[in-house]
Amino acid sequence: MNWFKYAAPQRFHPLAGRAVPWFGVAAVLLAVAGLAIALLVAPTDFQQGDAYRIIFIHVPAAWMSMVLYMAMAFWAAMGLVFNARLASMLALALAPTGALMTFLALWTGALWGKPTWGTWWVWDARLTSELILLFLYIGFMSLHAAIDDERRADRAAAVLALVGAVNVPIIYFSVQWWNTLHQGSSVKLGGSSMAAIMLVGMLLMTLAFWMYSFAVVLARARCIILERERHAAWAQGALA
Amino acid sequence: MNWPSFDAFVAMGGYGLYVWGSFAVCALAFAVELLALRQRRKALQALPPADAAGQGAGA
């Protein structure tokens, strides 16, 4: 199978269209299972009480905020280096969902911080670098929207995305590099400091967020393709 | 099942506001994103067909 043929928006559009419902169904099924464990099955934490249940959406949202940024920077770079239109469109399609995940990580973090730390917000390295990530997403979208020529906008926004990518490892390692109020990671390969059922619930929710992101980003990419390529005969056919 | 009653489930051990505030805003955010995406797809039909003048130089 020659995957490069799907670099053509004309070929990618129907392929993505077939994939979206499957990712959507997977997201719903995983979320139902994950939420059942998160809210019904998992026991109350002996230290944090039931406030800890926020972890089941906080951690998946925070992971996705970083993963989606790296994906956005990767496709933006592909668009920049190889002058590939579809890659730039994918980067643009990733940005709103990434920004949403970043907002949710910050929001749920604030609601978790209040009962456990006694404060909604603190300027520690983890929280501050995650806030910068939100600004990078917003900056990427604003810069792209501010330039009329699509390909010039793609290139300018790609440079911003690439420079901002340095922030992602800073977020990830911030809890090791600096003294933060935010705790270190509970999930590590070969020995997590969490009860098994809690870990299963969190992984299910993470997969649900992942599938949701695939579905939404591909659906948005389809919109962007048609918005940009609607002069083409095939696009007129797809719109009709 | 972790809960003795529905009230206990809602109360979340006294952390109901924080837990439900997190899950509700999460659900709301996804719903808004899905609705916005639907609007964007519908708006495609209303877009004027692109003409030569509408094409960027680098397209």
Interface residues (C-beta under 8 A of the other chain):
Chain A: L39 L40 V41 A42 P43 T44 G49 D50 A51 R53 I54 I57 H58 A61 R85 P96 T97 L100 F103 L104 W107 T108 L111 W112 K114 P115 D148 D149 E150 R151 R152 Y212 V216 A219 R220 R222 C223 L226 E227 R228 R230 H231 Q236 L239
Chain B: M1 N2 W3 F9 M12 G13 G14 Y15 Y18 V19 G21 S22 F23 V25 C26 A29 F30 E33 L34 L37 R40 R41 L44 Q45 L47 P49 A50 D51 G54 Q55 G56 A57 G58 A59
